[in-house]
Amino acid sequence: MTPASPHTPVGAEGNLVLGGWSPLGMAAPSMKERQACWGARDEYWKCLDENTEDASRCKKLRSSFESSCPQQWIKYFDKRRDYLKFKEKFEAGQFQPSKPPVKS
């Protein structure tokens, strides 16, 4: 791993703190860091799937996901999951659009 710049947050073991990158230290994550992020995301999503989207049962995995990925990636992955779940329901014919407001 390359040495961190003075503007790059570093954890206790000298590892980059992905979830807390500063704008000045925005180096792209290494392959190892990306794989750790994707693995944490997949474990968290699996927990949500197994617990019918009950996030309270997946708090530890959410914390791991947040500490393994850059904040912008977390936002993207959260939106991506919402979209994929919507698409899944829509394609299965389970999507119920909200009723338009009644005009008086």
Secondary structure, 3 states (H helix, E strand, C coil): CCCCCCCCCECCCCCECHHHCCHHHCCCCCHHHHHHHHHHHHHHHHHHHHCCCCHHHHHHHHHHHHHHCCHHHHHHHHHHHHHHHHHHHHHCCCCCCCCCCCCC
